[in-house]
Structure formats: structure tokens, C-alpha cells
Amino acid sequence: MNKGRSITVIVIISVFVLSSFLFFIPFATEGQPSVTSYHLSMPGEAMVTNAQGDPVLICGVIYYFNLTLSETVDNLSLNMTFTGNTSAQDHTVKYRFTYDSTGGFADPLYSKYIKLDLSTADDSFISFAIGTHGAAKKGNWDVEIISDGFVLDTYQWEFRQGNVGMSISSPTTLFVVAPMTPQTLSNDYSFFDVANTGNVPSQLTVTLDMFQSEMDITNTSSVFHVGDSRKCEVSFNAPSLLPQKQVFKGNVKARCPIFISGDMVNFIPEISLDFDVIVEVRRSNYSILDLGNAAIQYQRLLSLRYGDTLGTDIYVTGEGPVTIDIGHFNLKQPTIRIDGIGVVSNTNIELDLIEGEEVHITFNVQAGRTDTTAYLNYTTDTGQQTGTASTKIIVTGKPKITYTDAPGPSASLLAAIIILLVVAIGVGFVIFQYRQSAKMENMEHREKEK
């Protein structure tokens, strides 16, 4: 009996002590302000949550933490502590940001992880523009909202490492420019697609190894939000250019533009990706072989019917001595003219090129075989470089066969024979008539003698 009474007394005392303890915990009670809504996100971005529904904060960058309270408060404190930490006071595990209606916003622990010019308060709405050091511990953090010593709300946030991510598709940009003609070009092949695959917004910078001031690229100036993709079109304000082919690199660099402080740059490094740009200064429907001191424009593919003659040409520009050796396969010996003057019998052509001037070489060729593929080759030597360009010729058709009659008498001979036959028949008829008449006279004479 005494034992039962002792247990009852202990339980009563425990409940009394626990109730007294809970009474003195400074949580908001009826009549105190409360948090009606909150939002955590990077500038211009949506709030990100993890699988448990907890807000995610990327270390090293600016965040807006917006609070709407049930009423206006004179002061507010935002406390963030790495889960499990109770004693450390450095930027890896602990942060505290405050608002005071008379003194404004502050970072009393470090004085560097709040943007005073971006933080605002308006009646019951308070917006902290805050961030953390890039080395803050990654994982779960405990967050408290306190006003006048009372805890208005608590949360758990997940801190993560930031990374700038980017991908490029359609990476080759091609321009075909008419020689020595200023023009502005854009086409279906002059663009690249970029996607932000990181977890922070980025700012794009595009550089080119050549023609930087002559090329304009769209959609690179505005902030590139997380998850966005965009098409960057390239236009070329081409000056007057001599025939040439240039293959060079373009580079797209992405960096985070919202670091909470300048020394956070190293914690979220920028990323850069290359894409190819090709500029071919040549005639339409021609290809170009660029050897530095000489460039040859030529036709890559032609067709020829067997027995016909095909005309094709090349245009040579550059500066200094150049030798062009003309080779052919499945073709008869070509007829060659330079600038439309004379016929060149030698297939080894030597030129002394003058900068800004063009040499026009024409070829007339015939196929040596039927239903085959023929080639006209131009092997060019500048003394510094050697290269070969080829015109591929598809030969179709069969040899033409001409049918002729066997030799016979001419028309005049036939006429003479016919005349002779007519005369012979006439003479024969006269002789026949004469003989018949003579025979009749002879018979009449015999009758009279009887």
C-alpha cells in the first residue's frame, strides 16, 4: 500500500515539474505573432525542395528568405545551425541574421553574409537577402524564427554544394560568304543550343578566336535560369574577304552571377565549352581548298554523258608562285585554258599569283569509259603547303552506234542504165517490127509467083 502511494506521488510531482518546464519554454502563444507563409529561393528562381519536402539552400550564393507574419514585429532573428552542432561558432556550422525596426538588417556573427541593399521590410512582410560560406557543411540544418525571445517557427533546410552546369547541342556553325562582297549572313546552320544543367543560375559569355567584332550572338546577356534552355543565333557582318576557309573555335563560358561575396567564386567554379565555327569564302556551289598562300575554288561533283564534252573550271587566288598539276582518271586528255586565252598542252601549270587578283582556269573533258566514275584532280604546291582537290564526274550512257547501208551504185549511174535499157528495148522493138514486116512481104511475093 505504501509502495503504491509512493508511485502515485512520484507521477504527480513529475507531471507538475514537466508542466512548469513547458510553461517557461519561449514558444509563441495566443496573442503573439506567427508566421503565415515563407519562401526560400535564389533571385529569379523557384523554391527547390528535397524528397522530404524541405527547402534546399545552395551554399555560397544569394537567397531571398521571405516571411509573412500575422502582424508587424519590431525585431526578428533568423538562426541557422548545422544539425547536431551545439558549440561551434564558425561559418561552417552556424549563422544568425537579424532585423530591427530601428536598426535595420544585420549579420552579427560575420558581417558579410547578408545583402543590406536587397533586404526589405514592409509591415508584416520581411525579406532577408542572405547566403552562406561555400564551405558550410552540407546536409540538414535547423532553422529558427525568433521575435522578442519567442520562437515563431522552426524548419529543417538541406544545404547543398553549388555547381554551374551547361550543355551545348548543334555545335558547328557554318557561314558561306561570297568573295569580295560585304554582306550580313545568318542561316539554318548558324546557331547553337545551350541548356543550364546546374543548380544555380548563370551568366553566359561567348568569345571567338576570329571575327569577334564581326559576329553577333543573341540570347547571351540575360541571366540563364536553372533548367532553362535557349537558342543562340549567330549572324556574321562579313567585310570584303578574299577566298579562304577558316575553321576556328568559339567558347561559351557560364559563371554564377549571384555570389553572396566575391571570395565565394572558387567554391562554384565557372564552366566553359567549345563549339566549331567554319567560314568559307567561295562561290555558291563551289568547294574551296585553302593552302594559305593559295586558295582554289572548284566544283566537287558533276555528271557527264558518254560522248559529250563537259566544261568545268577552277578559280585560283593568293600571292606568290604556285604549281598546279592536273591529273585525270577515266577521262581523255583535257583541253585547258587560262583566263580564256589559248590552249595549254602542259598539265603542269605554273602561276605567279598577285594578291587580290583571280586566275580562271577552264577544262573541257570527255569520258574515256562508259558508266563509270571519273576524276579531275588539282594537286597544288605553294612551296610551303601541298594539297589536292578533286572534281568527281559521274559518267552515264552508252557509245552511240551509227548504222549505214552497204555501198551501191550512184543515182547518175542508175539513170544511165535505165536509159540504156529503154534504148535497147526500143531498138529491139524496131528490129522486131522490121523483121516481121519483111517476113510478111516475102510471103506475099511467093503467093504471087504461084
Buried (B, 14 or more C-beta within 10 A) or exposed (E): EEEEEEEEEEEEEEEEEEEEEEEEEEEBEEEBBBBEEBEBBBBEBEBBEEEEEBBBBBBBBBBBBBBBBEEEBEBBBBBBBBBEBEEEEEBBBBBBBBBBEEEEBBBEBBEEBBBEEBBBBEEBEBBBBBBBBBEBBEEBBBBBBBBBEBBBBEBBBBBBEBBBBBEBEBBEBBBBBBBBEEEEBBBEEBBBEBBBBBBBBBBBBBEBEEBEEBBEBEBBEEBBBBEEEBEBBBBBEBEEBBBBBBBEEBEBBBBBBBBBBEEBBEBBEBBEBEBEBBBBBBBEEBBBBBBEBBBBBBBEEBEBBBEEEBEBBBBBBBBBBBBBBBBBEBBBEBBBBBEEEEEBEEEEBEBEBEEEEBBEBBBBBBBBEBEBEBEBBBBBBBEEEEBEBBBEBBBEEEEEEEEEEEEEEEEEEEEEEEEEEEEEEEEEEEEEEEEEEEEEEEEEEEEEEE
